[in-house]
Amino acid sequence: MTDSSDNLIFMMGEFEASFPTDRMYASNHMWALPGDGDVFRFGFTAYSVRLLQDVYFLDWSFDAPHPVEVGTEIGAVESKKAESSLYSPLTGHLTEFNEALMDDPSAINLEKYDKGWLFEIQSSDTSPLLTPEAYLELLVEVWDKTQKTIKGQLNT
């Protein structure tokens, strides 16, 4: 489903999660906006922000620049609903963190596709990234399990 701004929409029950089509997505629920050359800016998708609810703490495991591989733990986030480690969605060089979020991470909640960006990675291998349509297919696949997890019914 699309809205008037050509964003794709995924319904999380009664809540709408919107996804811009001008970027790619990672299976760990981050968006990837291409920048200059082979640099990508990453942030949380509407889906992940909705599940986290009110991010209030963000911490990085190291300073930039730093080499990373897919799955490298790069930091941690705490929110109203969860504490979670953050992992690199690409192999390459993490070139920059959004330092403004260290003082006030509320932009993650309020401006997730703009000022709420998390970090930038320089990489020539984008194979782990998904098109917006493929990301929505992933959400459809995991939604039932996600709902059960949210409700504490994973083992029922």
N, C-alpha and C positions, 0 to 999 in steps of 0.2 A: 504494500500500500504506500502511496506517496501523498504528501501534502502540497499546498500551493507553492511552496518554495523549493519543490523538487527533492525534499528530504524524504528518506524512506522512514516508515513508521512501523514499530513493533508494539503491539498491545501487551502490557504486563498486567493482565487482569483488566482493571478499569483505568490504569495509568498508561499514558502514551509516552513511548520513548522514541525520539526523533534522531535520525542519523543523516548528516550531510553526505551528499554523494560526491563531493569534491576531494575525498580522502579515502584512504584504505583503512582496514581494521585488523586488529590482532586477536587471536583466539583468547587472550587473557583480558579481553574487554577494554582495550585501548584503541583510540583512533590514531592514525598516522597521516599527518599532512606533509606532502612533499614540499621542500624548500629549495634553497640554492644548491645546485649540483646534486649530490647524493645524500643530503641531510634531510632527516625526517623529524618533525616535531610530534611528540606523543602526549596524549591526555586520556582521561577516563571517558568512556562512552556514557550516554544517557542511561543505558542499562545498568552499568556498574555504579554510577552515582545514585541511581534510584535504590539499588540494593544496599549500598553503604549508608546512605542517609546522613547528611551533615558531617562531612570530614572536618575534624578539628585539630589533627596533628599529622605532620609529615616529617620524615627523617630519611636522610640519605646514608648509605653504607660507606661511601667514599666521596672524594672530591672529583670534579671534572677538570680536565679530560681524563678518561679512563677506558681501557679496552674492555669490551663486554662480549659475551656469547649469548645466544638464545638461552634463556633460563637462568642467567646470572642474577643473583639477588642484588638489587640495587638500592633498596630502601624498604621503608615500612610506612603504613598509613593506619591511623586510628580514626574511627567514626562512631556515631551513635550506635550503629548496629554491629560493627566488626573491627577486629584488629587483623591486619593482613600484611604479609610481605609483598613487595613489588619486584617483579622479575623483568629482565630485558626481553622485549619481543623480537629483537634482531641481533645479529652478530655484527660487530663493528666497533666504533669508538663513540662512547657517550661524550659529547662535546660540551653540553651545557645543561644545568638545572635551572628551573624557574625560581630564582632566589626570592622573588616577591612572595611566593607561597610560604616561605619559612616564617615570615612575620604574620601572615594572614592567609591561611589556606581556604578561606571562604570562597575564593574565586573558583575553586574546584566545583563547588556546589552551584554557584550562581552563573558562571560564565565558562562552563566546561569545554566548549568548542572554541574558545578565544583566550582570554587572559588566564584561564584555569589550566593551561598546558603544564605538563610536568617536567619534561626533559627533551633533549634533542640527541639523536644518534646519527652518525655518518656511516652509511653502509651501502655497498653496491649489490647486496643480496636481499632482495625484497620477497623472495619466495615464501617466507612464513606469513606474509600479509595476505589478507582476504579482500576481495572487492566488497562494496557495500551489500550487494545482493547475496554473496556467499556468507557474509557475516550474519545477515538476517536468517539465512537457512540454518546456521549454527544455533542461533537463539531459539528457533523453533524446535530444534533437536534437543536442547538442554532445558527448555522451559519447564516441562513436567517435573524433572528432578529438582530444579531450582525451587519450584513452589513447595515441594515436599520438604526440602531442606529448610526453607523459611518457616514452615509450619512445624518443624521438628518431627516430621513423619518419615524420615528417610528409611528407617528400618521396618516400616509397617507395610 
